[in-house]
Amino acid sequence: MQLSSLPDNLEEVIDVVSDWAVKTVQEIVKALAPDGRPFMMEFPTIEKEIEDYLQLKAGGKEAYKLSLREMEEMIATKLQESAVSPDMILAVHPYDIAVSIHIDRSARLETEMAKRAFDE
């Protein structure tokens, strides 16, 4: 009989938590975007996205804070409306999701604007 070591135990715990996190995220994505787009939302044109992004940038730090809070509330509300349990909502950290969305959007739009400036 071989005794398991602390690293072995930690690896097992990490595997269990990782599996749970993946399943949780998959359930949330399925609840929020059943057909690949956010529920009740249309994709804006790239021009509209850039326009909105530039307005947000012009508003400075306070505009970003407000936008993050609004997105956090929207995410939590959509999850509640999609019958995701309150415990699961807390576990996935809607604020962190909002920050990630803002970062991804910012990087994508900055790249697009740089490309357009280069092409002109």
N, C-alpha and C positions, 0 to 999 in steps of 0.2 A: 504494500500500500504506500503510495507516494502522497506526501502532504503538499498542498498547493502553497505557493509563495505569495507574498503581498503583491508583486507585479502581476502574477497570474490572476489573482482575485480582482485587481483593479481593471485588468483587460476585460474580464468577464462583465464587470459592472459597466464599463464603457460600451461594450457591445450591446448590452440590454438597453441602456439609455439611448444610444444611437438609433437602434431599431425603433424605439418608441418615438423619437423625434421625427424620423422619416415618416412613419405612419401618421403622426399628428399633422405634419405639414401637408402630406398628400390629402388628408381629409379636409383640411382647410382650403386648399387649392380647389378641390372638387366642389366644396360648398360655395366658394366665392366666384369661381370661373368655370361653370360646368361645361361650356363649349369653347373654352380658350380665351374668352374675353370677360372682363368684369361684368357681373350681373347688372342689368339695367343701364349699361354704359356703352357708348359708341366710341370707337377709336377716333381721336381728333386727327386732323391733317398735320403734317410735320410743320407747316407754316403756323398753324394755330398753336401747336406745342411750343415752338420757338417764341412766338409772341407772348404767351403766358409765362414762359420761363424768364424772358427779359423783364417783364413787369415784376415778377417775383424778385429777381436780382436787384432791380431798382429800389425795391422796398427795404432792402438791407436786412440786418440780423433779426429785427423784430418781425418782419414779414415771414422770414423762414421759420421762426419759432411758432408763429400763428399757423402757418401752413402745416407744420409737423403736427401740432395739436389737433387741427381739423382732420388731418388724414388718420391720425391715431383713433380719433372718435369714430370716423367713418368705418375703419377696419373693424373696430370692436362692435359697432352696430351691425355691420353686415354679417359678422360671425354670429352674433346673437340671433339675427333674423334667419340665419341658416341652421339654427338649432345646434350650434356648437356650444358645449357646456361652458359655464363661467370659469371652471377650473382650467379647462383647456385654453380658453382665451387668455387667461393670466399666464399660463405656461409658455405661450408663444410670443408674448411681449409685443403687443400691437405697436408700441412706440418704436421699438427696434425695427419692425417691419417698415414703418413709415420712413425712418431714417434711411434704411437700405433702398427703398424705392426712390427717395429724393437723390441719393448719391448716384444710383444707376441712371436716373433720368438726366441729371446734371452732366454726367460723363458722356452720355449718348448725344445730348443736344449740343454740348460744347464741341464735340467731335464733328457733328453735322455742320455747325456754324463755321468751324475752321475750314472744313472741306469746301463749303460754298464760297467762302472768302478766297480760298486758293484758286477755285475754278473761275472766278471773275477776272 
